[in-house]
Amino acid sequence: MIMPQDARQNTTTAPERSVIEAAKEAVPVIDLADLLCGPGQMRRIGERWAARCPLPDHDEKTPSFTVYPGDRGWYCYGCLRGGDVVDLGRLAWGLGRADVAAAEVLMSFGHDIPPRPRPWYARQERQRPMRDKVAEVRTEVLMRRLFRFVFEPMLVGIEDADERAASARRMWAEVLPLAARLVEGRRSTG
C-alpha cells in the first residue's frame, strides 16, 4: 500500500556532526592562531593576519605564518604546512589524530564535544567479542615472553628440581595478572 507523502513518518533524523565538523564550525582559525602565537603577536596585513609560526618544530625570527580571512585556513611559508583549525591544533599540540585535536580545540575554547553518533556505539558492541579475543591472545603471547625472558633466567640459579618446579609454577601464576594489565593498558590507549 502506498501512503501519501504527508502521512509517512519522517524516519530520518538530523545528521549528527562529527567532532571535527563541530570544531571547524565553532572555532575560527584566527582565534586558535591568536591563542597559540600569544596575545598581540598576530599582525594584520591587508585582509590576512601574520605572525611567527606557532608550531613547536619551527623556530623563526620573521613572520611566515599566515591566517587567511573567513574559513580559508592558514599556511606557514617557512615550514610549508597549512590547513584548517583542526590541522593547526593537531600540529601545534603534537597530536596524531584529527578527532583528538578537534576535541582539544573545542575544549580549549569552552565548547562541548558533540556526542558520538548512534551507529558508533552499535559498531563498538559488534566488535567487542573480536577485541576481547585479540586481547586474550595478546595476553597469552605476552605471558610466554615475560616468563621466558624475565622469570626463566631466575630459575636457572635454583639447583633443586622440586624447588625450581614450585618456583616456576608460582612465577607462572604471577605472570598472568602482569600480562593482562599490560595488554589492557595498551588497549585503553590505542
N, C-alpha and C positions, 0 to 999 in steps of 0.2 A: 504494500500500500504506500503510495507517495503522499506525503503530508505537505501542506502549503509551507512556504519558506518561514513565515512568521510563527507557525505552530511548532516548528522544530526547536529543540532546546539547543542553546549555544554551548557546545561541549568544549570549545576551545577557551583557554584561559589566556590572560595577558602573558606575553613572553617574559620569562624570568631573566633578569640581567645577570651576566657573569660579573665577578669581582673586577675583572679587567675593564669591562664596559663601564661599570659604576665609577671606577677611578678616573677614567678618561672624561666622563661626563661631569663629575663633581669637582675635580681639581684642575685648574688651568696650569699649563706648563710654567708660565711665568711665576706663579705662586711657589711651586716647588723649587724652581731655579733660584728665586729670591731667598728661600729658606736655606738652600744648600750653599749658595755663594756668600751669604751673610748679609745683614742689614746694610743697605746703602751701597752695595757693591755693583748692582746692576745699573748700567748707564743706557739711557735711551739714545739711539742713533737712528733718526728718521722714524720709521714705523717699527723697527726692530729694537731689541734690548741686547746689550753685550756685557760680558764680564770675563774674568779669568775662569778657566774651566774648573768646575767643582768636582770632577771625577778624581778619585784618590790616586790613580796611577798616571796622572797628567799634571806635572808641575810646570808652570809657565810664569813669565813676567808680564806678558802683554795679553790683552783680552782677545780670545779667539772663539769663545763660546757665545753663540747667538741664539736668542729665542725669537721666533717669528710671531707676528700677531695672530690672534684667534687660535684656531686648532691646528695651525701649520707646523707645530713642533719646535724642535731645537736641533742645532748642529754645531759641532766643535770643529773648526777648520784646522786646529792643531793636532788633535788625535784622530780626526776623520771619522767621528762617530756622531750619530744623531738618532732622532726618533720622537716618540711621544712622551707623555708624563710617566708612563709605566716603565719605559726603557730607561729614562733618566733615573728614576728611583732604583731600578734593578742594578744599573751600573754604579751609581753613586754609593749604594749601600752594600755592594758586593753580593747580591742575591742571585742565585742561579735560575730561579723560576719566576716567570712573569706574574703568576697569580699571587705568589707570596709578596712580590714587590708591590702589586696593586693594593693588596690588603694593608701593607705598611704605609703606602701613600695615603689611603683613606683614613687610617688611624692617626697619622701624623697631623691631619687637618680636622680631626674630630668627627669624621663621618662614620656611619655604621657600615659594617661589612654586610652585603646582601646575603640572604640565606642561600644555601646550595639548592639547585633545582631538585624536584622530587625524583626524577629518574636517576640522579646520582646515588641517592640512598638505596634505591632498588638494585642498582648495579653493585653497590658495596655488599648487599646481602647475598646476591647471586655469586659473587666472587669469594665470599668468606670461606667456604669449605676448601677452595683451592689454596688460598693464602695460608690457611691453617695447616694444610698438608705440606706445603712448601716449608713452613716454619718448623714442622716436625722433622722433616728430612734434614734441614739445616742444623737443627739441634743435635741430631744423631751424628752427623758428619763432624760437627764441632766437638762433640763429646769424645769421639775417637781421636781426633787430632790433639785435643788437650791432654788426654790420657797418654797418648804416645809420646808427645814432645815435652810434657811438663811432669806428669806423675810417674811414668815408667822409668825415667832416669833415676828417680828417687828410690825405686825398688831395687835397683841393681846392687846397692850397698848392703842390703839385708841378706845375710848368709843362710839363715834357717828357712827352708822351703815353706813350712807351715805358717811361719810369721809373715813371710813375703806374700803368700796367698791371701792371708787375712788382711794384710795392709792393702793389697791390690783391690779386694772386694770393698773395703772401707773407702778407698780413694775413688773407685768407680762410682759408688753411691754419691760421693760429694761432687762429682763432675756434672751430673745431670742438672742440678739447680743452677750451677755456674753457667753452663752452656745455654740453658733456657733463658736466663737473664740476659746474656749477651745477644742472643738471637732476638729476643723481644725488644731490647734497646735499639737494635738495628732496624727492626720493623717499625717502631714508632717514629724514627727519624727519617725514614725514607722509603 
